[in-house]
Amino acid sequence: MSGFFQSMRRVLIAALAGVLLLATAPMQAEDLVYARLADYLEALRTQTGIPGLAAAIVGRSDVLWERGFGYQDVARALPMRPDTPSHFDGLTQTLTAAAVLRCADDNRLDLDTPIAAYRKDATEPGATLRQLLGHTSGSAPALSFAYRPERTDVLAAPVKACAGDSHRETIANLLEQLAMANSVPGPDILTITPPAEGIPTDEERPRYADVLDRMATAYAVDSAKRVYQTPFAASTFTASTGLISSVHDYAQFDLALRNGMVVSPDTLAAAWRPSGTDAAGRPLPYGLGWFVQSYNSDTVVWQFGAGENGSSSMVVTLPARGISMVLVANSNGLARSFQLDKGDVTTSPFARIFLSLFTR
């Protein structure tokens, strides 16, 4: 076992020991949980070489805890904060999924319609909206799963057909409705000339400019944990990537989603179940826009994002317990080496810390 993974194991063992300690010390237990979570996240941040990390714990009706660790800008020693705008990469898919599912709720989209009905030039004209949301192919009950975020980019077309606005403007409207003031639909938003995408308006430009000016610097990290500013980050906005947000803002989306303000509870419950089975009859590790798996007796719903070499993000939800964790980093340390695309969130030490503390 490598030194890196040995150190990960030590942190996780300490986390489990901490859970047992909390069970015997009920006084201020909630504060102790968050203190331990902060300690473990900081230890993992250091061990993975992440320059800056922000985290939030979201309950049933409010943000319960949030904190920044390290630096959003190393050279200027600017601390990472819960409201620091950052690249959320693949978590963009969750907003796209919400837009598609809302249209299905309103009977303006049928998830079993082939994408060719909206994109004549689609490379998979026979793939249905359901298959694209679920990263599946083939026919039930023997579906094939392969996680390829870029495959969902064509979902921008049915969103536009349903909403009447471009996909980018539809997501911009959602960000505004949820008061996500530190969020922007794409790092290139100020270079777009209306009315091609309908935004930005003159009223929106100053806020977008301020958010982009405050963005966390993207860093590459070498094997010696030295950091280098990197240009490798999302440069535009698609259905699968490009969202600029903060953990505090994304928590508002998470709250609205779980409280029925974005899609109906029944629709969300269906999206948060495996989208089918494989040829061996095993549940697929993905629903409609989110990964889905079991951890002990809990259902875990999650998604992650990873830039080429300068950003990463993660949301992990325990639906039955009404709690989520949102993380974002200005390096790829939340996703690097963990093979999250295979569908097992427990390969991430960050996720395991959350699960060990909040499923006891």
N, C-alpha and C positions, 0 to 999 in steps of 0.2 A: 504494500500500500504506500502511495507517495506521501511525502511530508505534508502536502497540501490537504489531502483527504484524511490523514491522521489528525491534523489540527481541526478539521471540520468535525470529525468524530468526537474529539474532546469537548468541543463547544456543545454538541448535541447531548452528550452524556451529562454535561453540567446543567443543561436546560431541563432535562428529565429529573435530575436531582432537585432542581429548584422547584419543580412542580410538586414533588413530594414534601418539600419543606413548607410550601404554601398551604398544603393540606393540613398541616399541624399548627399553623400560625394564622388563624382567621382574621386577626386584627389588621385593618388596612390591607386586606388581601388584594383588592383591585389595584391599589397604588403599587403594591409590591409586584404584581404581574407586569404592569407597564414599566416599572423600573428594571425588572429582569429582561423584558423584551428589549428595552433600550440598550442594556449591557450586551446582550447577545448580538443585536444588530450591529452595534459598533465593533464588536469583536470580529464578526463576519466581514464587515466592510473593510477593516484593516487587513484581514487575511486574504481577501480577494483583490486588494489593491484598488478598490473603488474610491475615487477622489471625493465624490459627494453623493449622499444618499438621503432621500426623504421618505418618511413613512407615515401612514395614517391607519388607525383602527376605526372602523365605521360600525356603529350599532344599528338597532332597528329604526331609530328616529333621529340620530345625531352622530356627529363625529365625536368619538369618545376620547381619542388621544391622537396627537400628531407631533412630529418632531423631525428636525433636520440633523444630519451628521456630516462632518467633513466640510468640503468646500465646493461651492458652485463654480468658483473661479480660483484656481490654485495660486496663480501669479499675483492676484490682488488680495488674496486671503479673505475672499467674500464667503461667509458661511452659507451652506445649503440650508434652505428653509422649506417648510411645508407649502408655501405659496410661490416657490421658485418655478418659473415656467421651464419645462423640459420636454425633450422628445419622448413621446409615448409609443411611437412605432406601432407594433402589432396590436396594441390595445385599441387602435383606431377601428379595428374590426368589430368591436363590441358596440360602438356607436352606429356603424353601418348595419349590423344585425338588428339593433333596436329600431332603426328607421324602416327596414324591410318588414320586421314583425309588426310594427305599428300599422303599416299599410295593409298587411294581412288581416289584422284586427278589424280594420275598417272596410274589409272586403274589396279593397282596391288592387290587391295583388293575390294571386294564387301561387302558393309555394311550389306547386307541382307543374307549373308552366315552364317549358324550356326557355333558356336564355335567348335563343334565336328570335323569340317574339319581340325582344327589346334591342338586341344587338345582332344584326344580320351578319356581321363579320366575326362573330365569336368563334374562337378556336375549338370550342366544344359546344356546337350548336344544340346538341340534344341534352346537355346537362340542365337539370331543373334548378330553380332557385333554392330548393331544399338541399339538393346535392352540393351546390356551391357553398351554401352556408355551413354545411356539415363536412366539407372536404371529403365527400364520398363519391364513388362511381359504382357502376354495376346495378344489379337489381336485388331487391329484398327477396329472401332473407339473407343472402350472401353478399353483403356490400364490402367494398374495398375502401380503406381509409388511408389517405396520404395528406399530411398537413403541408399545404403550399399556400401561404397567405396571398401571394400575387394572383392566385386563381380567382379570388373573390373580387378583384378590381372591376370586373364586368358588372357587378351588382350596382354600380353607380347608375347604369342605364334604367333598370326598373325603378330605382328610387326616384329618378327624375320623371319617369312616366307617371308615377303615382302622385308625387308631391307637386309637380309642375315647375319646381325650381331645380337647379342643378344639385347634384349630390353635395357639393361643397356648401352651397347656400342652405340646403336642408340641414346639414350638420351645424352650420353657423347659427341658424335659427334655434336649434336645440340647445346649443351652448348659451345663447342669450336667455332662453326661457328658464334655464336652470341657474342663471346668475353666475355662470362660470367665467368670472371676470379676468382670470389669468390664463385663458385658453384661446387658441387661435386655430382655425382650420387651414393649417399649412404654413410652413416657413416662407413660402413665396407669395403670401397673400397680398403684400403691398405692390407686387409687380403685375398683378392682374388688372386688365383694363375692362371695366364694365362696358356693355352688359353681357360679356361672354359667359361669366359665371354669376352675374347678379350682385357680386360683392367685390371689394368692400365699398360701402357707401362713404360719403364724405364724413358722416358722423362717426363711422366706425374706425376710420384710419388712425386717428390719434391714439386710441386705445390699443389697436393692433400694434402700432409702432412701439408703444411703451412696453407691451408684453415681449415683443421680439428683442427689444433692447436689453431686457432683464433676463434673457434666457441663460440657463446653465451652459457653460462651455463644455463641448464634447471632447473627451480624452481617450486616447489609446493607452493601454498599460502593458509594459513589456514583462518578461519573466522575472525581472528584478523589482517589479512594482514601481518602476519609474514611469511617470505620466508625460504624455506628449499631446499637445493640442492636435486634433485631427479634423480634416474636412469631411470625413465619412459620416454623413448624417442625411436623413431624408431631406430632399430638396423641393418636393412638391407634395400635394395632397391627393391621395387616392382612397379607394374604399378599404384598403388594407393597411395604410400607413400615412404618416405625415401629421398626425394630431400633435399640437403643442398644448400642454396642460400642466397642472401641478397636482400633487397628491390631494391637496385640499379641494381643488375643483373637481377632480375625478371622483372624490368621495361624494360630491353633490349628485353626480350622475348615478353612482351606485345606490345612494339613498332613494332617489326618484325611481330608479328601475325596480328596486325591491319593494317599493311602496305603491306600485301600480300607477305611477304618474306618467310613465313612458309607454308601456304596453300593459295589457291586461294580465292579472295574476295567472290565469289559466294558460295564456300564451307563453308567458315566461316559464312557467312550470314545465311546459312541453319542450321549450328550447333548452332547458336545463336537465333534460334526460338524454341518455344515449340515443343517437339518431337511428340506430339499427344494430344489427349483429353481423359478424363476419361469417365466413364459410364454416367455421367450427362452432358457430352458435354463441360466440362470446360477445358481450356488449362492446360496442365501439367506444373509444375513449373521448368521444366528442358529441356535443349536442348540435345546436344551431347557433354558432357564433362563439361558443365557449367549450373548453375541455370539461369533461365530467368524469369523475371517478369516485371510488369508495375509499375511505380511510377509517379503519376499524368499523364502527357502525354508522359513521357519518357520510353523507354525500358531500363531495367537495367540487365546487364549480370554479374554474380559474381560466386565466388567459395570460399570455406574456408577450412582451415586445422586445426586439433586439435589433439595434442598428448594426450596420456593417462592422463598425469598430469604434463606437463612441457613445452609445446610449443603450439602456435596457429598462424594462418596466415589468410589473407583475401585479395582478389582482387575484386574491384567493378568497373565496366566499364559502361559508358554512351556512347554507340556507335555513336549515332547521334551527340553528342557534341564532340566526339573525345577526351575523357578524362577518365583516370582511377586513382584509388587510390590503392596502394599496402601497406599492413601493415604486420608486423611480430612481435611477442612477445615471450619472453623466459619464459612464463607461459601460462596456457590455458585461460587466461582472455579475449581474443578476441572472444571466442566461448562459454565459460561456461555460463550456465543459459539462453542462448538465443534461443535454439532449432532451430538452423539454418538448421538442416537436414529436417525440415518441408517445407522449400522452401520460407521463407519470410525474406529477408535481413533487412527489416525495424525493426525487433525485436532487431537488434544490434544498440546500441547508436552510435557506431563508424561509421557505415554505414549511419545512419540518419544525422549525422553532415556533412558528405561528400555530401549527396544528398541535404540537405538544403542549402549548400553554393554554389553548382555548378549547380543547376537546376533552379535558379531564372531567 
